[in-house]
Amino acid sequence: MSNRLFQGVIHQMRDAIDRTFGVIDENFTIIACSELGRVGETVDAFSVPVNDVYVASGMTFKNISTTQGAAYVVFVEGDDAIASKYAAVLAVAFSNIKFYYDEKYDRSNFIKNIILDNILPGDIYLKARELYFNSDVSRTVILIRAIETHDVSIYDVVQNLFPDKSKDFVININETDIALVKETKPGIESKTIEKLASTVADTISGEFYVHVVIGIGTTVENLKDLARSFKEAQTALEVGKVFDTEKTIISYDNLGIARLIYQLPTTLCETFLKEVFKRGSIESLDQETLFTIQRFFENNLNVSETSRKLFVHRNTLVYRLEKIKKITGLDLREFDHAIIFKIALMVNKYLKSNPIKY
């Protein structure tokens, strides 16, 4: 990566410096040069004083200071005072560029290791101090998943939406998932984060015609809990895929009973359904009946309001509810029975999603 970093800077500088110049690595190989043909050449081994220049064979050399020490050396054609000044200026420029690049790369990699649980908890704060990383601020993990094939770099799109790389980190998880670790204000409301996520989804779908779903973890106050927030965002997407297929933004905080059902073993769910529907299978209910049940729940078990919304006579709705009671043994007009039936419908939906559980 360093050779591309240095070569990019050299390409921009070569018109301003009327001499051949470049960078040599620790193996004394030219890894970047204003004359591309010389890249890959090996020079004779030598040692450059840390705070001085070194002149040999008509060339001037100067160490590039990096966070790992002087691993690179800049060279400039010529052995005069001008060459020495060029070498000194280039060494400072390359040193600063490499420092900021290393800092950015290490920080992003550090965050990625935390959310993927690839770093020991005890090492987190040691590494944070090393990188001058603010450990005790509020952060939320937002997981963005593309649900269709596309040619758009969602990573670049999200990077452009959150350009402050000292506070917000965009992490490429796999070919479909991008994690945004967003610094947030203490005590921020979940609705505010959901609004932010909605803006991201609208931008991606509106400008690039790529449909995404977004899972939001809980806001955490320290670095070690970022892994939990990431797992919560993953869970939100998985649960949403089963129970909230119409939603684009799914927050872990709002999963409710769906989260509990998702975490149950399938064998326990199957046993529950058998116990609830002793008289008859849930499969015996036709689509019209299931639609009636859904509307009845949406209208808080209110017979009059539901019949009005369904455009049917009140007695017709009562007849349908009696039919359901006869088939299942559950009277949906009774709160306890309605709760059991609602959960049973969700459990059945969960089992139909073919979860891989023990």
RANOR-V637761 format. One record per backbone hydrogen bond with DSSP energy under -1.0 kcal/mol. CO is the residue of the C=O (numbers start at 0). NH is the residue of the N-H. If there is no record, write none. Layout:
# RANOR-V637761
CO/NH + CO/NH
This chain:
# RANOR-V637761
0/4 + 1/5 + 2/6 + 3/7 + 4/8 + 5/9 + 6/10 + 7/11 + 8/12 + 9/13 + 12/15 + 12/16 + 19/76 + 20/33 + 21/74 + 22/30 + 22/31 + 23/72 + 24/27 + 27/42 + 28/24 + 29/39 + 31/22 + 34/37 + 35/38 + 37/40 + 40/29 + 48/51 + 53/60 + 55/58 + 57/77 + 58/55 + 59/75 + 60/53 + 61/73 + 65/68 + 68/70 + 71/63 + 72/23 + 73/61 + 74/21 + 75/59 + 79/83 + 80/84 + 81/85 + 82/86 + 83/87 + 84/88 + 85/89 + 86/90 + 87/91 + 88/92 + 89/93 + 90/94 + 91/95 + 92/96 + 93/97 + 94/98 + 95/99 + 96/100 + 97/101 + 98/102 + 99/103 + 100/104 + 101/105 + 102/106 + 103/107 + 104/108 + 105/109 + 106/110 + 107/111 + 108/112 + 109/113 + 110/114 + 111/115 + 112/117 + 113/116 + 119/122 + 122/126 + 123/127 + 124/128 + 125/129 + 126/130 + 127/132 + 128/131 + 137/183 + 138/219 + 139/181 + 140/216 + 141/179 + 142/214 + 143/177 + 144/212 + 151/153 + 152/156 + 153/157 + 154/158 + 155/159 + 156/160 + 157/161 + 162/164 + 163/166 + 163/167 + 168/180 + 170/178 + 175/145 + 176/172 + 176/173 + 177/143 + 178/170 + 179/141 + 180/168 + 181/139 + 184/187 + 188/192 + 189/193 + 190/194 + 191/195 + 192/196 + 193/197 + 194/198 + 195/199 + 196/200 + 197/201 + 198/202 + 199/203 + 200/204 + 201/205 + 202/206 + 203/207 + 203/209 + 210/146 + 212/144 + 213/249 + 214/142 + 215/251 + 219/138 + 222/225 + 224/228 + 225/229 + 226/230 + 227/231 + 228/232 + 229/233 + 230/234 + 231/235 + 232/236 + 233/237 + 234/238 + 235/239 + 236/240 + 238/242 + 239/243 + 243/246 + 247/213 + 249/215 + 250/253 + 251/254 + 254/257 + 255/258 + 256/260 + 257/261 + 258/262 + 260/263 + 264/268 + 265/269 + 266/270 + 267/271 + 268/272 + 269/273 + 270/274 + 271/275 + 272/276 + 280/283 + 281/284 + 285/289 + 286/290 + 287/291 + 288/292 + 289/293 + 290/294 + 291/295 + 292/296 + 293/297 + 294/298 + 295/300 + 296/299 + 298/301 + 301/305 + 302/306 + 303/307 + 304/308 + 305/309 + 306/311 + 312/316 + 313/317 + 314/318 + 315/319 + 316/320 + 317/321 + 318/322 + 319/323 + 320/324 + 321/325 + 322/326 + 323/327 + 324/328 + 330/333 + 333/337 + 334/338 + 335/339 + 336/340 + 337/341 + 338/342 + 339/343 + 340/344 + 341/345 + 342/346 + 343/347 + 344/348 + 345/349 + 346/350 + 347/351 + 350/353 + 354/356
